[in-house]
Amino acid sequence: MVMNGLNGLNGLNGRAETWPASARPSSRGSSNGTGVTDHHTAHAYEAGGPRSRPFAHMRTWADDPKVMAFPRISKPMELMKHAYDCVVIGSGYGGGVAAARMARAGKHVCVLERGKERWPGEFPTGTGDALDQLHFSGQIVPPWLPKKVVHGGDPTGMYHLIFGNGQNALVGNGLGGTSLINANVFLEADEDALQLEQWPDEIRNNKGCLRKYYDKAAEVLEPEEYPNDWPDIPKLELLKRQAQYLNMSEKFSRVRQTTRFRNGPNSCGVEMSASASTGQDATGLNDGSKTTTLVTYLADAWNWGADMFCQSEVRYITEAFTKNGKKDGYIVYFAWHGGNRGHFKANLHDDLMWVHAKEAVFLGAGAIGTTEILLRSKQMGLKMSDKVGQNMSGNGDMLAFGYNTDYEVNAMGQRFPSPYHPIGPCITGIIDNRKGHENPLDGYVIEEGTIPEALAPFMQALLELMPGSIETADESLFDTVKANLARAGSFFLGPYFRKGAIERTQVYLIMSHDSNQAYLTLKEDKPVLEFIGVGRSDHVKYLNRILEKATRAVGGTFVQNPFYSLLGQQQITVHPIG
Ligand SMILES: Cc1cc2nc3c(=O)[nH]c(=O)nc-3n(C[C@H](O)[C@H](O)[C@H](O)COP(=O)(O)OP(=O)(O)OC[C@H]3O[C@@H](n4cnc5c(N)ncnc54)[C@H](O)[C@@H]3O)c2cc1C
């Protein structure tokens, strides 16, 4: 089934044989001197920019205005068939790639995704909207609460906060997975780290073997750096300055990111808009500039006939057999949250639906989601290694702040920022200090970030109340008065006051390595994460000292992750791996 031009998804005139170049409606070569061919110019000169709900659709090139709205690509549950060649669980990078590849290989594919389908314009921006989308689960461990397995919020909501013992994790939920809320950085793994014994021999003994796969992903996701001819972004300029103070100028660069900086079709033929520099990436971008799996791999899978079903939470997998006892693929059991069934929480997980995967099941439910499904499947009799659930990692993630520096930073996301005062995409720059360490685990990257609007109202209280912040010593009286005025400015005039402390706060995101000693187990049938020795505490202290130095150099107060205390003295990872 080819959705040939149907509602103009990508205007393909039949299936492309190779991918993605011929999946593009045409090459970027010009037939009219403008750099794009005629039928693709429909929106090329329109300004990109944030959309509001009434415009919650991606534009297409269809000539008929009636079909210019982007169609939903997931299907109602009633249209699910009882058997498919392949069932793909989850729809982030893992699930998205599997779905597109299998559909292109001519397989009959079914994608099951726990979250909902949302397009740019439909992502939450305000605090209330965002809180409505929060789902939390796990074992809550702040010292002031009893250690308890908790589960709350909407399981199909966009943000899933997983409480763990030793570290918490944040992942995305929805058609597009965490790519809907990530910071778009497209970074290749450090070759030295790939030599560690945790990696399979096929990768360790074959330096550079991932190259062709990075290239394939880059062809689809089209990462590029924040353009040099775009307006300067204060947070990026400040990170560059901080790299100089740290004697790491040569390690600083703009980072390749999966953000669009021009209007027009992407590699899979979906119409995109140039970034409106809102800094709202972590709650979902409404400006149509985020190259998520929704607008690439999943759109492609849809075009090649894959069936996608949302609000479908897979619980476990069993082997299937014919009447004669011959192996016949797998049965995937899932709870469907649609049709208001989500209101009957008590029964939802006992009242499962199923679908038959005749050839293969691809688990792309994220490191935590996939492990949870595997552990439950094991309990239901599926054979697998005892190592499942062991040696997971939080990737050494740290979040910290350079509060109230001497410089404008402008890192608070805004749904409609002034074009003269761009915030920028969430991350645009990097200090890449991964190479040249005797122990590759000592490598790290520092990136600057933004805080989405939904959290902006709380930032000052969080940053000021945080214990253990380190103020700049030896400040002159003038500097101290200036800093206090900036604090008062933010306090009385809000987080967006140009000269206020919050507008002068640099957000640091650090990725390094932890001790890979996390475990996922099922308690009361709910997944519980336990991180042992997460900190590699000397390494964490060392990284904190570097950030502190970078902050002092620009006159700010170094503040560790303010959620650290709130969430029981533990960091939060956005990169659970396992
Ligand atoms: C705020 C933030 C910023 C980030 N920034 C970056 C960055 O800049 N660069 C980078 O490389 N990485 C970044 N990451 C991490 C990156 O996005 C993830 O590593 C990546 O998306 C993981 O892909 P995945 O396919 O394994 O899982 P996911 O993308 O998490 O997809 C899993 C999907 O499976 C679904 N699912 C889970 N359980 C079930 C179930 N039982 N049944 C059905 N469906 C289920 C989920 O709803 C989800 O849609 C960031 C993450 C976050 C949270």
The ligand as a Gaussian input file, in Angstrom:
#p B3LYP/6-31G(d) Opt

LIG

0 1
 C       15.542000      16.278000      27.519000
 C       16.361000      15.307000      26.698000
 C       17.368000      15.789000      25.879000
 C       18.136000      14.886000      25.122000
 N       19.057000      15.380000      24.246000
 C       19.740000      14.539000      23.439000
 C       20.617000      15.043000      22.454000
 O       20.755000      16.246000      22.282000
 N       21.294000      14.146000      21.681000
 C       21.132000      12.795000      21.839000
 O       21.782000      12.025000      21.116000
 N       20.287000      12.298000      22.764000
 C       19.581000      13.136000      23.538000
 N       18.681000      12.626000      24.441000
 C       18.538000      11.181000      24.550000
 C       17.889000      10.571000      23.323000
 O       16.779000      11.327000      22.921000
 C       17.507000       9.121000      23.641000
 O       18.673000       8.429000      23.976000
 C       16.840000       8.438000      22.467000
 O       15.698000       9.144000      22.070000
 C       16.474000       7.013000      22.837000
 O       15.871000       6.409000      21.714000
 P       15.099000       5.034000      21.852000
 O       14.525000       4.719000      20.535000
 O       16.016000       4.046000      22.480000
 O       13.968000       5.295000      22.914000
 P       12.890000       6.435000      23.001000
 O       13.161000       7.517000      22.033000
 O       12.771000       6.796000      24.429000
 O       11.568000       5.735000      22.489000
 C       10.929000       4.759000      23.224000
 C        9.474000       4.801000      22.876000
 O        8.883000       3.610000      23.359000
 C        7.666000       3.922000      23.981000
 N        7.406000       2.896000      24.987000
 C        7.997000       2.719000      26.190000
 N        7.487000       1.658000      26.805000
 C        6.551000       1.145000      25.974000
 C        5.671000       0.039000      26.056000
 N        5.643000      -0.763000      27.122000
 N        4.827000      -0.186000      25.013000
 C        4.827000       0.619000      23.914000
 N        5.647000       1.683000      23.803000
 C        6.495000       1.930000      24.812000
 C        7.853000       5.286000      24.587000
 O        6.608000       5.929000      24.748000
 C        8.728000       5.946000      23.538000
 O        7.953000       6.600000      22.577000
 C       17.906000      13.493000      25.222000
 C       16.885000      13.030000      26.040000
 C       16.094000      13.923000      26.761000
 C       14.993000      13.389000      27.645000

